[in-house]
Amino acid sequence: MHQVSSLLRGTALGLVAALVGLPVLADETFSTDLHEVQIERIAEVEHPWGLALLPDGRFLVTERNQGIIRMGERGGTLSPPIDGTPEVFRYEGPTDRSQAGMFHVALHPDFAENGYVYWSFSEPSDEGAGTAIARGVLVGEADAPAFERVEVIYTMDPHDSGGLHFGGRFAFHPEDNSILLSVGDRRNMSRAQDGDDHAGSIIRVMDDGSTPDDNPHVDDDEIDDKIYAKGVRNIQALAFHPESGELWVADHGPEGGDEINRIEGGENYGWPFQTAGVDYSGAPIGEGEEVEGMVSPVHVFEDTVAPSGLVFYQDDEFPEWQGHMLIGGLAGEALVRVELGEDGDEVAEEEWMLEDLERRIRDVIVADDGAIWILTEHADGEVIRLTNADRES
């Protein structure tokens, strides 16, 4: 563990000397209904997907298409790809038919003690690829960060040869550090209702990859033990509510029908039988917006968000947003603020923010100081920090 401590104590001077420098980009201010938002463009990153903040102020960011993780710092510098990650599946067909690559990255809740970083990715196999989670201990000096003791702790079953709908967002359960991972339907909607298939599910495993004894289907021969909930399409926005401990997600609809769901273990969320969307061809899908025996969404967006990244805001930097859900919008090119009603069964207010930024927002997280960090998902994507323009820095 000496190596972990050494990394975390690395000085900014050493990092600047070691890493490839990028300029801090121009700042701008945007108006929202409740706050003036100052944006600080930290760094440029190619097609970023996931972001994690380190305790010393640096950050980890994934590049989906390149299948790598880099380390960066507030001055805009980015490291070379961090060594030690396993091979990542890269779809060989047309680029618009691939969503494969490196996805989410997060620190273990006990990172200060164990140094573990977790990441999701498309894992290659003889069958093609599947959504997987790996972990490794972050070690080394500032000029050469690396992962050691790397192991793949989960891979979906079964894999297939497609390049779409991997899901890939995960979160640690606040009580036992188990991992809740979204696995997309792999653009084969019937798989979302197959109990032996991890596609179209939310998976729950312990932080070492083992199956929790209290998973809802451990005594059910018809549904895989690792499946926590079924009937989802391609969730890339997922977080636990900081007060209730409930798991909330925003799922991609087909053509229309993006929705917010409160997830309970053992439940079926309906895809593809229950949806407010239609096929991209315009053909109807399923049986309607509400189907008996399946859990209806808390909210269906009227316009397409293409949600990716979700966080509940609780800090003082943006006091009027406390308790609200912030969701990244890809097609929507917005940061969507959602205020839930008192009972959590409906949405009381919805605001699409930062639309003038005209960027696809891929991930949203909150730093210890209350600042909000987002990723914009483009070939010239960015790491951006949001603060309240009306408050003193």
Kinemage of the C-alpha trace (Angstrom):
@kinemage 1
@onewidth
@group {chain A} dominant
@subgroup {mainchain}
@vectorlist {calphas} color= white
{ca met a 1} P 0.000 0.000 0.000
{ca his a 2} L 3.047 2.275 0.155
{ca gln a 3} L 2.770 2.635 -3.619
{ca val a 4} L -0.819 3.847 -3.361
{ca ser a 5} L 0.094 6.461 -0.762
{ca ser a 6} L 3.023 7.550 -2.879
{ca leu a 7} L 0.743 8.120 -5.854
{ca leu a 8} L -1.754 10.122 -3.859
{ca arg a 9} L 1.002 12.308 -2.391
{ca gly a 10} L 2.480 13.047 -5.827
{ca thr a 11} L 3.053 16.778 -6.247
{ca ala a 12} L 1.506 18.902 -8.934
{ca leu a 13} L 5.022 19.897 -9.998
{ca gly a 14} L 5.956 16.302 -10.676
{ca leu a 15} L 2.750 15.685 -12.579
{ca val a 16} L 3.189 18.739 -14.780
{ca ala a 17} L 6.741 17.699 -15.585
{ca ala a 18} L 5.678 14.163 -16.424
{ca leu a 19} L 2.473 14.549 -18.357
{ca val a 20} L 1.568 15.864 -21.783
{ca gly a 21} L 0.290 19.434 -21.225
{ca leu a 22} L -3.017 20.793 -22.490
{ca pro a 23} L -4.132 24.404 -22.044
{ca val a 24} L -7.033 25.277 -19.762
{ca leu a 25} L -9.803 26.220 -22.182
{ca ala a 26} L -11.908 29.374 -22.159
{ca asp a 27} L -14.598 29.811 -19.511
{ca glu a 28} L -18.207 30.843 -20.111
{ca thr a 29} L -21.295 31.633 -18.065
{ca phe a 30} L -24.759 30.155 -18.727
{ca ser a 31} L -28.121 31.119 -17.262
{ca thr a 32} L -30.534 28.577 -15.793
{ca asp a 33} L -33.861 29.019 -14.027
{ca leu a 34} L -32.284 28.921 -10.560
{ca his a 35} L -28.558 29.667 -10.910
{ca glu a 36} L -25.948 31.324 -13.096
{ca val a 37} L -23.456 28.616 -14.016
{ca gln a 38} L -19.764 29.230 -14.664
{ca ile a 39} L -18.031 26.570 -16.743
{ca glu a 40} L -14.319 25.854 -16.566
{ca arg a 41} L -13.035 23.781 -19.451
{ca ile a 42} L -10.403 21.580 -17.843
{ca ala a 43} L -9.083 19.381 -20.664
{ca glu a 44} L -9.786 17.980 -24.108
{ca val a 45} L -10.336 14.211 -24.305
{ca glu a 46} L -11.264 12.012 -27.262
{ca his a 47} L -14.765 10.557 -26.878
{ca pro a 48} L -14.738 10.454 -23.046
{ca trp a 49} L -17.277 8.170 -21.343
{ca gly a 50} L -16.545 7.981 -17.603
{ca leu a 51} L -14.953 10.243 -14.993
{ca ala a 52} L -13.731 9.702 -11.428
{ca leu a 53} L -12.190 12.296 -9.093
{ca leu a 54} L -9.157 11.313 -7.031
{ca pro a 55} L -8.772 12.507 -3.424
{ca asp a 56} L -5.797 14.737 -4.276
{ca gly a 57} L -7.673 16.763 -6.914
{ca arg a 58} L -6.637 14.827 -9.993
{ca phe a 59} L -9.061 12.747 -12.038
{ca leu a 60} L -9.373 9.583 -14.113
{ca val a 61} L -11.144 9.720 -17.460
{ca thr a 62} L -11.929 6.962 -19.949
{ca glu a 63} L -11.687 7.278 -23.723
{ca arg a 64} L -14.320 4.947 -25.126
{ca asn a 65} L -13.084 4.497 -28.691
{ca gln a 66} L -9.429 4.167 -27.701
{ca gly a 67} L -10.230 1.697 -24.915
{ca ile a 68} L -8.000 3.492 -22.404
{ca ile a 69} L -7.980 5.380 -19.090
{ca arg a 70} L -5.932 8.522 -18.514
{ca met a 71} L -5.082 10.561 -15.429
{ca gly a 72} L -5.479 14.334 -15.524
{ca glu a 73} L -5.247 17.395 -13.326
{ca arg a 74} L -6.903 20.798 -13.042
{ca gly a 75} L -4.245 22.502 -15.139
{ca gly a 76} L -5.327 20.485 -18.159
{ca thr a 77} L -2.529 17.937 -18.323
{ca leu a 78} L -3.332 14.341 -19.254
{ca ser a 79} L -1.196 11.272 -18.773
{ca pro a 80} L -0.445 8.636 -21.386
{ca pro a 81} L -2.830 5.640 -21.180
{ca ile a 82} L -2.582 4.072 -17.727
{ca asp a 83} L -0.821 0.733 -18.022
{ca gly a 84} L -2.357 -2.551 -16.906
{ca thr a 85} L -5.901 -2.503 -18.295
{ca pro a 86} L -7.080 -5.701 -20.018
{ca glu a 87} L -7.788 -5.899 -23.737
{ca val a 88} L -10.890 -4.001 -24.875
{ca phe a 89} L -13.179 -5.141 -27.695
{ca arg a 90} L -13.144 -2.778 -30.680
{ca tyr a 91} L -15.947 -3.356 -33.183
{ca glu a 92} L -14.539 -3.831 -36.695
{ca gly a 93} L -17.672 -2.845 -38.617
{ca pro a 94} L -18.881 0.666 -39.535
{ca thr a 95} L -18.094 3.171 -36.784
{ca asp a 96} L -21.739 4.236 -36.490
{ca arg a 97} L -22.615 0.658 -35.567
{ca ser a 98} L -20.328 0.505 -32.561
{ca gln a 99} L -20.772 1.630 -28.976
{ca ala a 100} L -17.973 -0.629 -27.736
{ca gly a 101} L -14.932 0.448 -25.763
{ca met a 102} L -13.982 1.693 -22.302
{ca phe a 103} L -16.954 2.905 -20.253
{ca his a 104} L -17.449 3.902 -16.629
{ca val a 105} L -14.687 4.347 -14.038
{ca ala a 106} L -15.114 4.693 -10.272
{ca leu a 107} L -13.111 4.510 -7.063
{ca his a 108} L -13.945 1.862 -4.500
{ca pro a 109} L -15.691 3.494 -1.500
{ca asp a 110} L -12.640 2.467 0.569
{ca phe a 111} L -10.141 3.687 -2.023
{ca ala a 112} L -8.065 5.529 0.584
{ca glu a 113} L -7.349 2.185 2.254
{ca asn a 114} L -7.260 -0.281 -0.657
{ca gly a 115} L -6.383 1.811 -3.733
{ca tyr a 116} L -8.885 -0.056 -5.937
{ca val a 117} L -10.258 1.499 -9.123
{ca tyr a 118} L -13.086 -0.220 -11.029
{ca trp a 119} L -13.986 0.214 -14.683
{ca ser a 120} L -16.491 -1.261 -17.129
{ca phe a 121} L -15.658 -2.105 -20.724
{ca ser a 122} L -16.514 -4.311 -23.682
{ca glu a 123} L -14.545 -7.513 -23.118
{ca pro a 124} L -13.538 -9.530 -26.202
{ca ser a 125} L -14.103 -13.275 -26.452
{ca asp a 126} L -14.459 -16.021 -29.047
{ca glu a 127} L -18.192 -15.233 -29.172
{ca gly a 128} L -17.607 -11.522 -29.770
{ca ala a 129} L -17.877 -9.284 -26.706
{ca gly a 130} L -19.814 -8.547 -23.559
{ca thr a 131} L -20.052 -5.918 -20.859
{ca ala a 132} L -17.513 -6.530 -18.102
{ca ile a 133} L -16.062 -4.954 -14.962
{ca ala a 134} L -12.389 -5.047 -14.026
{ca arg a 135} L -10.550 -3.678 -11.021
{ca gly a 136} L -6.966 -2.839 -10.239
{ca val a 137} L -4.893 -1.099 -7.601
{ca leu a 138} L -3.698 2.336 -8.693
{ca val a 139} L 0.061 2.528 -8.116
{ca gly a 140} L 3.214 4.277 -9.259
{ca glu a 141} L 4.597 7.779 -9.276
{ca ala a 142} L 2.978 10.729 -10.994
{ca asp a 143} L 4.971 10.259 -14.190
{ca ala a 144} L 3.926 6.607 -14.629
{ca pro a 145} L 0.598 5.684 -13.016
{ca ala a 146} L -0.400 2.050 -13.508
{ca phe a 147} L -2.840 -0.587 -12.379
{ca glu a 148} L -1.600 -3.676 -10.573
{ca arg a 149} L -3.412 -6.795 -9.329
{ca val a 150} L -5.815 -6.338 -12.246
{ca glu a 151} L -8.655 -8.838 -12.531
{ca val a 152} L -11.919 -9.044 -14.421
{ca ile a 153} L -14.496 -9.609 -11.674
{ca tyr a 154} L -17.607 -9.833 -13.863
{ca thr a 155} L -18.464 -10.483 -17.505
{ca met a 156} L -21.952 -10.772 -18.942
{ca asp a 157} L -23.309 -14.145 -19.996
{ca pro a 158} L -23.622 -14.723 -22.897
{ca his a 159} L -21.411 -12.622 -25.179
{ca asp a 160} L -22.333 -11.936 -28.806
{ca ser a 161} L -20.847 -10.404 -31.948
{ca gly a 162} L -22.772 -7.108 -31.978
{ca gly a 163} L -21.358 -3.682 -31.238
{ca leu a 164} L -24.363 -1.929 -29.658
{ca his a 165} L -26.175 -1.461 -26.330
{ca phe a 166} L -23.555 -2.467 -23.779
{ca gly a 167} L -25.026 -0.344 -20.971
{ca gly a 168} L -21.962 -0.092 -18.754
{ca arg a 169} L -22.873 2.317 -15.949
{ca phe a 170} L -22.446 1.059 -12.393
{ca ala a 171} L -22.589 2.259 -8.787
{ca phe a 172} L -21.570 0.924 -5.394
{ca his a 173} L -24.392 0.139 -2.988
{ca pro a 174} L -24.139 2.550 -0.025
{ca glu a 175} L -24.629 -0.204 2.570
{ca asp a 176} L -22.506 -3.166 1.499
{ca asn a 177} L -20.342 -1.928 -1.424
{ca ser a 178} L -21.981 -4.391 -3.798
{ca ile a 179} L -21.981 -3.235 -7.420
{ca leu a 180} L -25.105 -2.540 -9.453
{ca leu a 181} L -24.275 -2.612 -13.179
{ca ser a 182} L -26.479 -1.885 -16.180
{ca val a 183} L -26.168 -4.300 -19.100
{ca gly a 184} L -27.858 -3.273 -22.341
{ca asp a 185} L -30.054 -5.524 -24.434
{ca arg a 186} L -27.268 -5.657 -27.075
{ca arg a 187} L -29.808 -4.362 -29.666
{ca asn a 188} L -31.698 -7.649 -29.418
{ca met a 189} L -34.806 -6.698 -27.481
{ca ser a 190} L -36.047 -10.217 -26.774
{ca arg a 191} L -32.988 -10.848 -24.595
{ca ala a 192} L -34.291 -8.353 -22.014
{ca gln a 193} L -36.997 -10.853 -20.983
{ca asp a 194} L -34.800 -13.985 -20.940
{ca gly a 195} L -34.032 -15.003 -17.360
{ca asp a 196} L -30.910 -16.930 -18.374
{ca asp a 197} L -29.462 -13.929 -20.249
{ca his a 198} L -27.744 -10.969 -18.595
{ca ala a 199} L -28.628 -8.665 -21.508
{ca gly a 200} L -31.315 -6.102 -20.718
{ca ser a 201} L -30.697 -6.375 -16.988
{ca ile a 202} L -29.291 -4.714 -13.931
{ca ile a 203} L -26.683 -7.020 -12.451
{ca arg a 204} L -25.659 -7.086 -8.786
{ca val a 205} L -22.348 -8.575 -7.655
{ca met a 206} L -20.140 -8.007 -4.634
{ca asp a 207} L -17.011 -5.882 -5.041
{ca asp a 208} L -14.972 -9.050 -5.678
{ca gly a 209} L -17.429 -10.284 -8.320
{ca ser a 210} L -19.117 -12.926 -6.199
{ca thr a 211} L -22.900 -13.280 -6.149
{ca pro a 212} L -24.633 -11.751 -3.095
{ca asp a 213} L -26.550 -14.255 -1.009
{ca asp a 214} L -29.540 -11.902 -0.846
{ca asn a 215} L -29.947 -11.308 -4.568
{ca pro a 216} L -33.640 -11.645 -5.459
{ca his a 217} L -33.313 -14.728 -7.710
{ca val a 218} L -30.734 -16.891 -5.913
{ca asp a 219} L -33.386 -19.542 -5.250
{ca asp a 220} L -35.078 -19.202 -8.645
{ca asp a 221} L -34.016 -21.797 -11.216
{ca glu a 222} L -35.520 -19.762 -14.068
{ca ile a 223} L -33.530 -16.536 -13.553
{ca asp a 224} L -29.759 -16.130 -13.248
{ca asp a 225} L -28.524 -15.476 -9.701
{ca lys a 226} L -26.675 -12.276 -10.650
{ca ile a 227} L -29.725 -10.583 -12.182
{ca tyr a 228} L -31.143 -7.917 -9.858
{ca ala a 229} L -33.820 -6.517 -12.202
{ca lys a 230} L -34.899 -7.291 -15.760
{ca gly a 231} L -36.612 -5.627 -18.707
{ca val a 232} L -34.390 -2.604 -19.330
{ca arg a 233} L -33.068 -1.411 -22.692
{ca asn a 234} L -29.721 0.393 -22.472
{ca ile a 235} L -29.217 2.220 -19.169
{ca gln a 236} L -26.236 4.613 -19.035
{ca ala a 237} L -27.518 6.805 -16.187
{ca leu a 238} L -27.677 5.215 -12.747
{ca ala a 239} L -27.241 6.393 -9.139
{ca phe a 240} L -28.339 5.745 -5.571
{ca his a 241} L -30.454 8.380 -3.846
{ca pro a 242} L -28.270 9.721 -1.008
{ca glu a 243} L -31.128 9.856 1.530
{ca ser a 244} L -33.457 6.978 0.670
{ca gly a 245} L -30.758 4.609 -0.613
{ca glu a 246} L -33.008 3.757 -3.582
{ca leu a 247} L -31.496 2.972 -6.965
{ca trp a 248} L -32.632 5.315 -9.746
{ca val a 249} L -31.931 5.040 -13.457
{ca ala a 250} L -32.696 6.837 -16.697
{ca asp a 251} L -33.054 4.433 -19.611
{ca his a 252} L -32.708 5.059 -23.331
{ca gly a 253} L -35.964 4.535 -25.183
{ca pro a 254} L -36.042 3.502 -28.845
{ca glu a 255} L -37.437 6.390 -30.959
{ca gly a 256} L -38.771 8.426 -28.046
{ca gly a 257} L -39.704 6.913 -24.698
{ca asp a 258} L -36.634 7.834 -22.620
{ca glu a 259} L -37.690 7.168 -19.046
{ca ile a 260} L -36.794 7.432 -15.359
{ca asn a 261} L -37.248 4.371 -13.158
{ca arg a 262} L -36.864 3.627 -9.470
{ca ile a 263} L -35.354 0.142 -9.352
{ca glu a 264} L -36.372 -2.555 -6.906
{ca gly a 265} L -34.794 -5.979 -6.777
{ca gly a 266} L -36.692 -8.759 -8.533
{ca glu a 267} L -38.896 -6.456 -10.606
{ca asn a 268} L -39.449 -6.377 -14.360
{ca tyr a 269} L -39.374 -2.956 -16.063
{ca gly a 270} L -41.120 -4.067 -19.201
{ca trp a 271} L -38.806 -3.660 -22.164
{ca pro a 272} L -39.737 -4.432 -24.924
{ca phe a 273} L -43.390 -5.118 -24.008
{ca gln a 274} L -43.834 -1.830 -22.151
{ca thr a 275} L -42.558 1.375 -23.769
{ca ala a 276} L -43.694 4.845 -24.792
{ca gly a 277} L -41.383 4.775 -27.796
{ca val a 278} L -41.547 3.274 -31.273
{ca asp a 279} L -39.029 1.545 -33.506
{ca tyr a 280} L -36.667 3.736 -35.518
{ca ser a 281} L -38.663 2.692 -38.574
{ca gly a 282} L -41.808 4.119 -36.986
{ca ala a 283} L -43.300 0.685 -36.330
{ca pro a 284} L -44.954 0.182 -32.920
{ca ile a 285} L -43.200 -1.813 -30.216
{ca gly a 286} L -44.790 -3.819 -27.438
{ca glu a 287} L -48.183 -3.486 -25.843
{ca gly a 288} L -48.241 0.126 -24.635
{ca glu a 289} L -46.969 2.435 -21.901
{ca glu a 290} L -48.409 0.358 -19.041
{ca val a 291} L -48.471 -3.440 -18.973
{ca glu a 292} L -49.904 -5.507 -16.147
{ca gly a 293} L -47.240 -7.230 -14.044
{ca met a 294} L -44.497 -4.839 -15.104
{ca val a 295} L -43.279 -1.734 -13.286
{ca ser a 296} L -44.265 1.512 -14.992
{ca pro a 297} L -41.715 4.326 -15.223
{ca val a 298} L -41.818 7.225 -12.795
{ca his a 299} L -41.403 9.621 -15.707
{ca val a 300} L -41.295 9.521 -19.502
{ca phe a 301} L -39.572 12.426 -21.245
{ca glu a 302} L -41.605 14.128 -23.967
{ca asp a 303} L -38.449 14.891 -25.954
{ca thr a 304} L -35.457 12.653 -26.594
{ca val a 305} L -32.741 13.054 -23.959
{ca ala a 306} L -30.583 9.982 -24.667
{ca pro a 307} L -29.646 9.958 -20.954
{ca ser a 308} L -26.089 9.218 -19.866
{ca gly a 309} L -24.741 10.029 -16.423
{ca leu a 310} L -26.906 10.719 -13.376
{ca val a 311} L -26.284 12.226 -9.960
{ca phe a 312} L -28.396 13.514 -7.077
{ca tyr a 313} L -27.165 16.947 -6.040
{ca gln a 314} L -26.846 17.645 -2.293
{ca asp a 315} L -24.211 20.354 -1.859
{ca asp a 316} L -24.170 24.081 -1.097
{ca glu a 317} L -22.510 25.329 -4.294
{ca phe a 318} L -25.919 25.251 -6.018
{ca pro a 319} L -28.336 25.507 -3.072
{ca glu a 320} L -31.511 25.657 -5.199
{ca trp a 321} L -30.634 22.324 -6.786
{ca gln a 322} L -30.359 20.370 -3.548
{ca gly a 323} L -32.129 17.029 -3.779
{ca his a 324} L -32.555 17.327 -7.535
{ca met a 325} L -31.480 14.794 -10.123
{ca leu a 326} L -28.988 15.926 -12.795
{ca ile a 327} L -28.912 13.841 -15.988
{ca gly a 328} L -26.595 14.171 -18.963
{ca gly a 329} L -28.257 14.372 -22.359
{ca leu a 330} L -26.535 13.047 -25.486
{ca ala a 331} L -29.092 13.644 -28.231
{ca gly a 332} L -30.651 16.330 -26.046
{ca glu a 333} L -27.303 18.152 -25.713
{ca ala a 334} L -28.308 19.363 -22.264
{ca leu a 335} L -27.862 18.871 -18.553
{ca val a 336} L -31.370 17.944 -17.445
{ca arg a 337} L -32.414 18.943 -13.931
{ca val a 338} L -35.264 16.850 -12.502
{ca glu a 339} L -37.021 17.609 -9.237
{ca leu a 340} L -38.991 14.686 -7.891
{ca gly a 341} L -42.291 15.096 -6.072
{ca glu a 342} L -42.487 14.576 -2.320
{ca asp a 343} L -43.387 10.899 -2.585
{ca gly a 344} L -40.918 10.217 -5.408
{ca asp a 345} L -43.655 8.834 -7.649
{ca glu a 346} L -43.667 11.711 -10.130
{ca val a 347} L -41.542 14.514 -11.510
{ca ala a 348} L -42.441 17.952 -10.139
{ca glu a 349} L -40.132 19.989 -12.382
{ca glu a 350} L -37.892 19.407 -15.392
{ca glu a 351} L -35.369 21.900 -16.808
{ca trp a 352} L -33.015 21.434 -19.751
{ca met a 353} L -29.854 23.417 -18.974
{ca leu a 354} L -26.667 24.321 -20.878
{ca glu a 355} L -28.349 23.794 -24.239
{ca asp a 356} L -26.367 26.741 -25.654
{ca leu a 357} L -23.214 24.721 -24.998
{ca glu a 358} L -24.338 22.548 -27.935
{ca arg a 359} L -22.439 19.502 -26.680
{ca arg a 360} L -23.463 15.901 -25.982
{ca ile a 361} L -23.175 15.389 -22.212
{ca arg a 362} L -21.963 11.888 -21.369
{ca asp a 363} L -21.273 11.855 -17.604
{ca val a 364} L -22.123 13.931 -14.527
{ca ile a 365} L -20.476 13.734 -11.098
{ca val a 366} L -20.178 15.990 -8.042
{ca ala a 367} L -16.888 16.863 -6.317
{ca asp a 368} L -16.396 17.197 -2.569
{ca asp a 369} L -16.492 21.005 -2.895
{ca gly a 370} L -19.931 20.898 -4.529
{ca ala a 371} L -18.706 21.678 -8.035
{ca ile a 372} L -20.264 19.602 -10.816
{ca trp a 373} L -18.020 17.915 -13.365
{ca ile a 374} L -19.343 16.815 -16.747
{ca leu a 375} L -17.961 15.129 -19.844
{ca thr a 376} L -18.885 16.130 -23.377
{ca glu a 377} L -18.764 13.152 -25.706
{ca his a 378} L -17.144 14.156 -28.999
{ca ala a 379} L -13.880 13.499 -30.835
{ca asp a 380} L -12.839 16.797 -29.230
{ca gly a 381} L -14.687 16.044 -26.004
{ca glu a 382} L -14.055 17.934 -22.818
{ca val a 383} L -13.769 17.607 -19.074
{ca ile a 384} L -15.759 20.580 -17.725
{ca arg a 385} L -16.189 21.878 -14.169
{ca leu a 386} L -19.364 23.794 -13.248
{ca thr a 387} L -19.550 26.301 -10.386
{ca asn a 388} L -22.073 28.910 -9.244
{ca ala a 389} L -21.215 32.210 -10.965
{ca asp a 390} L -23.054 34.117 -8.217
{ca arg a 391} L -20.819 32.779 -5.439
{ca glu a 392} L -17.273 33.762 -4.599
{ca ser a 393} L -14.737 31.109 -5.599
